């Protein structure tokens, strides 16, 4: 299956489950696979290797991921020569349990474990980790693409295991994010959907201050980008300056993607989410008046 030393390029079937961050990760991985001369097929039975990028966030997502792995096991039973690789959040969180329960799976990898996956498939790596985005393989419709600006989360919500699976918040350098936006625009992308685990935390870990507004200004200057949409805003890090900027901007769409499943102070305390009902209502009021 190796693509090194002139061997036949392997055929890969990629399954991506879960959120848009997983879609982004799969696109990065597929870009590296393609750079290593792998090709992609839509039918699992036609592939040399099946790669499943899993989600481990909520029970329904876990079940969907387990079902996908079991389906791949059935294919492997009929075609023992095929490789089945599992990666992503479920594998990151439950690697030992999965290995024990699913011995037919060839290998389990964690989230963003791109190097080891490429090595296992004997595919050459063409770029250093900080430049993987340059050969990303887009799977979204041509007019939009996800733009991940950071990884991980510093919050310790009682109901969420993302910090356990993805680690602490790590903002990408602003210049690198803008460079990726320029590459996407050159490919015909018109709308950027900005994503992370906590988009409004951007910059706090690296510079000590929120940098989401400066980032938006820089993205608006990218030629060809017409719309910018923000996903995964966190209530405790949404500042008035961001709402005001959204109201003034002609490219940042009037869209607040912010979790408010509960709003009472008692429930927020139980969830360990932080913040107060009063502040959430202030955000809504300001958004209504400014955006």
C-alpha positions as CSV (number, residue, x, y, z in Angstrom):
1,X,0.0,0.0,0.0
2,X,3.0,2.3,0.3
3,X,3.3,5.3,-2.0
4,X,7.0,5.6,-1.3
5,X,9.7,4.5,-3.7
6,X,7.4,4.4,-6.7
7,X,4.9,2.0,-5.2
8,X,1.2,2.1,-6.2
9,X,-0.7,5.0,-4.7
10,X,-3.1,3.7,-2.0
11,X,-6.8,4.4,-2.3
12,X,-8.3,5.9,0.9
13,X,-11.9,6.0,2.1
14,X,-12.4,8.8,4.6
15,X,-15.3,9.0,7.1
16,X,-15.7,12.2,9.1
17,X,-18.1,12.4,12.1
18,X,-18.9,15.1,14.5
19,X,-18.4,18.8,14.4
20,X,-16.9,21.3,11.9
21,X,-13.5,21.1,13.7
22,X,-13.4,17.4,12.7
23,X,-14.2,18.4,9.2
24,X,-11.3,20.8,9.2
25,X,-8.9,18.2,10.7
26,X,-10.0,15.6,8.1
27,X,-9.3,18.2,5.3
28,X,-5.8,18.8,6.7
29,X,-5.1,15.0,6.9
30,X,-6.6,14.4,3.4
31,X,-4.4,17.2,2.0
32,X,-1.3,15.4,3.4
33,X,-2.5,12.1,2.1
34,X,-3.0,13.5,-1.4
35,X,0.4,15.2,-1.2
36,X,1.8,11.7,-0.5
37,X,0.1,10.5,-3.7
38,X,-2.9,8.8,-2.1
39,X,-6.2,8.9,-3.9
40,X,-9.7,9.0,-2.4
41,X,-12.7,6.7,-3.2
42,X,-16.4,7.0,-2.2
43,X,-17.0,3.3,-1.8
44,X,-15.3,1.7,1.2
45,X,-15.0,-1.7,-0.5
46,X,-12.8,-0.1,-3.2
47,X,-10.3,1.3,-0.7
48,X,-7.0,0.0,0.5
49,X,-7.5,1.7,3.8
50,X,-10.5,3.0,5.6
51,X,-9.9,6.0,7.9
52,X,-12.6,7.0,10.4
53,X,-12.3,10.4,12.1
54,X,-14.5,10.0,15.2
55,X,-16.4,12.2,17.6
56,X,-16.5,11.6,21.4
57,X,-18.4,14.6,22.7
58,X,-22.0,13.4,23.5
59,X,-23.5,10.0,23.7
60,X,-25.3,10.2,20.4
61,X,-22.0,11.1,18.7
62,X,-20.2,8.3,20.4
63,X,-22.8,5.8,19.3
64,X,-22.5,7.1,15.7
65,X,-18.7,6.7,15.8
66,X,-18.9,3.2,17.3
67,X,-21.4,2.2,14.6
68,X,-19.1,3.5,11.9
69,X,-16.2,1.5,13.3
70,X,-18.3,-1.7,13.6
71,X,-19.4,-1.2,10.0
72,X,-15.7,-1.0,8.9
73,X,-15.0,-4.1,10.9
74,X,-17.6,-6.0,8.8
75,X,-15.9,-4.8,5.7
76,X,-12.5,-6.0,7.0
77,X,-13.9,-9.4,7.8
78,X,-14.8,-9.8,4.2
79,X,-11.6,-8.2,3.0
80,X,-8.9,-8.9,5.5
81,X,-6.2,-7.2,3.5
82,X,-7.8,-3.8,4.0
83,X,-6.5,-1.5,6.7
84,X,-8.9,0.2,9.1
85,X,-7.6,3.2,11.0
86,X,-9.6,5.1,13.7
87,X,-8.6,8.6,14.8
88,X,-10.2,11.7,16.4
89,X,-11.8,12.5,19.7
90,X,-13.4,9.1,20.5
91,X,-10.1,7.4,19.9
92,X,-8.2,10.1,21.8
93,X,-10.4,9.5,24.9
94,X,-11.1,5.8,24.8
95,X,-8.1,4.3,22.9
96,X,-7.5,1.4,25.4
97,X,-11.2,0.5,25.6
98,X,-11.6,0.5,21.9
99,X,-8.5,-1.6,21.3
100,X,-9.8,-4.2,23.7
101,X,-13.4,-4.3,22.3
102,X,-12.4,-4.0,18.6
103,X,-9.3,-6.1,18.0
104,X,-9.9,-6.2,14.2
105,X,-9.1,-2.5,13.9
106,X,-5.5,-2.1,12.7
107,X,-4.6,1.1,14.5
108,X,-6.1,3.8,16.7
109,X,-4.8,7.4,16.7
110,X,-5.6,10.5,18.7
111,X,-6.9,13.8,17.5
112,X,-4.6,15.6,15.1
113,X,-2.2,12.7,15.1
114,X,-1.5,13.3,11.4
115,X,2.2,12.3,11.4
116,X,1.6,8.8,12.8
117,X,-1.3,8.2,10.4
118,X,0.9,9.1,7.4
119,X,3.7,7.0,8.7
120,X,1.4,4.0,9.2
121,X,0.1,4.3,5.6
122,X,3.7,4.8,4.5
123,X,2.9,8.2,2.9
124,X,5.5,10.9,2.6
125,X,4.9,14.1,4.7
126,X,5.4,17.1,2.5
127,X,5.1,20.0,5.0
128,X,6.1,20.8,8.6
129,X,3.1,20.9,11.0
130,X,2.7,24.7,11.0
131,X,2.1,24.7,7.3
132,X,-0.2,21.8,6.8
133,X,-3.1,24.1,5.9
134,X,-1.3,25.0,2.6
135,X,-2.4,21.7,1.0
136,X,-5.7,21.2,2.6
137,X,-8.3,19.1,0.7
138,X,-11.6,20.9,0.9
139,X,-14.8,18.8,1.2
140,X,-17.3,21.6,1.7
141,X,-19.2,23.3,-1.2
142,X,-17.0,25.6,-3.3
143,X,-18.3,28.9,-1.9
144,X,-17.4,28.4,1.8
145,X,-14.8,26.8,4.0
146,X,-14.1,26.4,7.7
147,X,-11.2,28.4,9.2
148,X,-10.0,27.0,12.5
149,X,-8.2,29.7,14.5
150,X,-7.3,27.8,17.6
151,X,-7.3,24.3,19.2
152,X,-8.3,23.2,22.7
153,X,-10.2,24.9,25.5
154,X,-9.3,26.4,28.9
155,X,-12.8,26.1,30.4
156,X,-13.7,23.4,32.9
157,X,-17.4,22.9,32.3
158,X,-18.8,20.0,34.3
159,X,-20.5,18.4,31.3
160,X,-17.7,18.7,28.7
161,X,-14.6,16.6,28.0
162,X,-13.1,18.7,25.3
163,X,-10.2,19.9,27.4
164,X,-9.4,16.2,28.2
165,X,-9.5,15.3,24.5
166,X,-8.1,18.4,22.9
167,X,-6.0,20.0,25.6
168,X,-5.7,23.7,26.6
169,X,-6.5,26.6,24.3
170,X,-3.8,27.3,21.7
171,X,-4.3,30.2,19.3
172,X,-2.8,30.1,15.9
173,X,-0.7,33.1,14.9
174,X,-2.8,35.8,13.2
175,X,-0.5,35.9,10.2
176,X,-0.9,32.2,9.6
177,X,-4.7,32.4,9.8
178,X,-4.8,35.2,7.3
179,X,-2.4,33.3,5.0
180,X,-4.8,30.4,5.0
181,X,-7.7,32.7,4.3
182,X,-5.8,34.0,1.3
183,X,-5.2,30.5,0.0
184,X,-8.9,29.7,0.4
185,X,-9.9,32.9,-1.4
186,X,-7.6,32.0,-4.3
187,X,-9.5,28.7,-4.6
188,X,-12.8,30.5,-5.0
189,X,-14.0,30.5,-1.4
190,X,-16.4,33.5,-0.7
191,X,-17.4,32.8,2.9
192,X,-15.2,31.9,5.8
193,X,-16.7,30.2,8.8
194,X,-14.4,30.9,11.7
195,X,-14.3,28.0,14.2
196,X,-12.6,26.8,17.3
197,X,-13.6,25.5,20.7
198,X,-13.9,29.0,22.0
199,X,-13.6,31.6,19.2
200,X,-13.8,34.7,21.5
201,X,-10.8,33.4,23.6
202,X,-8.6,33.9,20.6
203,X,-5.3,35.5,21.5
204,X,-5.7,35.5,25.3
205,X,-3.3,32.5,25.6
206,X,-0.6,34.0,23.4
207,X,-0.8,37.8,23.8
208,X,-2.8,38.1,27.1
209,X,-5.6,40.0,25.3
210,X,-8.4,39.1,23.0
211,X,-7.4,39.3,19.3
212,X,-10.7,38.3,17.6
213,X,-11.4,41.9,16.4
214,X,-7.9,42.5,15.0
215,X,-8.2,39.1,13.3
216,X,-11.6,40.0,11.8
217,X,-10.1,43.3,10.4
218,X,-7.3,41.3,8.8
219,X,-9.7,38.7,7.3
220,X,-11.9,41.5,5.9
221,X,-8.9,42.8,4.0
222,X,-8.4,39.5,2.1
223,X,-9.4,40.0,-1.5
224,X,-12.2,37.7,-2.6
225,X,-13.8,37.1,0.8
226,X,-17.3,38.4,1.0
227,X,-18.7,37.0,4.2
228,X,-17.2,36.0,7.6
229,X,-19.3,34.0,10.0
230,X,-18.3,33.4,13.6
231,X,-19.1,30.1,15.3
232,X,-18.6,28.9,18.9
233,X,-18.6,32.2,20.8
234,X,-18.4,31.7,24.6
235,X,-20.7,33.9,26.7
236,X,-18.0,34.8,29.3
237,X,-15.5,36.0,26.6
238,X,-17.9,37.9,24.3
239,X,-16.9,41.6,24.7
240,X,-18.8,44.7,23.7
241,X,-16.1,45.6,21.2
242,X,-16.8,42.5,19.2
243,X,-20.5,43.2,19.0
244,X,-19.9,46.8,18.1
245,X,-17.5,45.7,15.3
246,X,-20.0,43.2,14.0
247,X,-22.5,46.0,13.8
248,X,-20.1,48.2,11.8
249,X,-18.7,45.5,9.5
250,X,-20.0,44.9,6.0
251,X,-18.6,41.4,5.8
252,X,-19.0,39.9,9.2
253,X,-22.5,38.5,9.1
254,X,-25.1,39.3,11.8
255,X,-25.0,35.9,13.4
256,X,-24.2,35.0,17.0
257,X,-23.4,31.3,17.6
258,X,-23.3,31.2,21.4
259,X,-24.4,28.4,23.8
260,X,-27.1,29.5,26.2
261,X,-28.9,26.2,26.9
262,X,-29.4,27.5,30.4
263,X,-29.3,31.1,31.8
264,X,-30.1,31.0,35.5
265,X,-27.2,31.7,37.8
266,X,-27.9,28.5,39.8
267,X,-27.7,26.3,36.7
268,X,-24.7,28.0,35.3
269,X,-22.9,27.4,38.6
270,X,-23.9,23.7,38.5
271,X,-22.6,23.4,35.0
272,X,-19.4,25.2,36.0
273,X,-19.8,27.3,32.9
274,X,-19.0,30.6,34.5
275,X,-20.7,34.0,34.0
276,X,-24.0,35.3,35.1
277,X,-27.5,35.6,33.7
278,X,-27.2,39.4,33.8
279,X,-24.2,39.4,31.5
280,X,-25.9,37.1,29.0
281,X,-28.9,39.4,28.8
282,X,-26.6,42.4,28.3
283,X,-25.0,40.6,25.3
284,X,-28.4,40.0,23.8
285,X,-29.5,43.6,24.4
286,X,-26.4,45.0,22.9
287,X,-26.6,42.7,19.9
288,X,-30.2,43.8,19.2
289,X,-29.2,47.4,19.4
290,X,-25.9,47.3,17.5
291,X,-26.1,44.6,14.9
